[in-house]
Amino acid sequence: MELDDRKLRILKAVIQNYLETGEPVGSRTISKYTDLKLSSATIRNEMADLEELGYIIQPHTSAGRIPTDKGYRLYVDDMMNQKAEELSTREAEVADREKEVESMKDMLSEKVDRVEELLQNVAKVLAKDTNYATMITSPQVKGNKLKFVQLSFLDEDKLLAVIVMEGNLIRNKVIRIQDTLSQEDLLKLNILLNTSLNGLTLEQMSIAMVKTMENQAGEHVGLIKDVLEAIVDTIRNADDLKIYTSGATNIFKYPELSDSNKASELIYTLEEKQSLTGLVSEESDEASNQGIQVYIGNETPIDTMKDCSVVTATYELQDGMKGTIGIIGPKRMDYEKVVGTLQTIRTQLDGMLKKT
């Protein structure tokens, strides 16, 4: 059943009041909270209809009402539809939002030497900005390509191999030298490696190509084998999904999530991280949700988060590399702020990861 305008406005008022207070909402509160100019009796009747339709419930006799998952879903869908309609005419709103997250931009603009450090920073800043738990995954692409490799001396018997992949994902590997190696030899090996391997995926590095490189390396064939092994390990490890989390203890700020058993299970999920792969976004309809997914209660694909709401956003880099940012909080989270924050941060993150 589609709600008429009056019921919809009362439902929104109930949800917005509950988001702010965390307390059941009564008809008298709604009569003061809105400009409907309706009596408490009329509002009570409308709230009774909303309860019968499954949008709100009365947790205790003589108490006010609180939203159900169905109520939250209608509220969030309506909010997302409005955001989509306003997207082309909200320059002033965007400017205000940019000012609101200025401190976040400053924190993220700090110099970072690795993508992992930047992602950890993002998780921390989001947790601080929203007061919820947060997660972010490393960017991934099927068939990661080698971008660059640089060998340099650490000392007489050690080399440092700096291996750079798509998205500027960087790994360092220390390699022991068995034979004497000059600066000229090192230069030739760097040229050989980059000429032969740049822009290739692991699958494209054929046995024949490796044999050719080993022949060209001459007396340094053992070193080339060690470097190639390091490159293979690095690309394989880069394809493993990495998840960074922050703000797990923020859940204790919300009484509905602070039950000892539920809280401990939720914190374990955030610390253990493996289960969080269920939140990694699949291909999403950018036109309808701007890359944002909202899971409410039982919609959440993780059992320990059935009492939570989770909002995720997909960020995308060049060459099809994608990752997921997620915010986990109570069902009465500030959806508008969370969605706005994710829309802002995913745009900033795209630019910052390309510069890292």
Secondary structure, DSSP 8 states (H G I E B T S, - for coil): ----HHHHHHHHHHHHHHHHH-S-B-HHHHHHHSS----HHHHHHHHHHHHHTTSEE-SSTT--BEE-HHHHHHHHHHHHHHHHHHGGG-HHHHHHHHHHTHHHHHHHTS--SSHHHHHHHHHHHHHHHHSSEEEEE--B-SS-BEEEEEEEEEETTEEEEEEEEGGGEEEEEEEE--S---HHHHHHHHHHHHHHHTT-BTTTS-HHHHHHHHHHHGGGHHHHHHHHHHHHHHHHHHTS--EEEE-GGGGGGSGGG--HHHHHHHHHHHHH-GGGGGGS--S--HHHHTTEEEEEGGGSSSGGGTTEEEEEEEEE-GGG-EEEEEEEEETT--HHHHHHHHHHHHHHHHHHHHH-
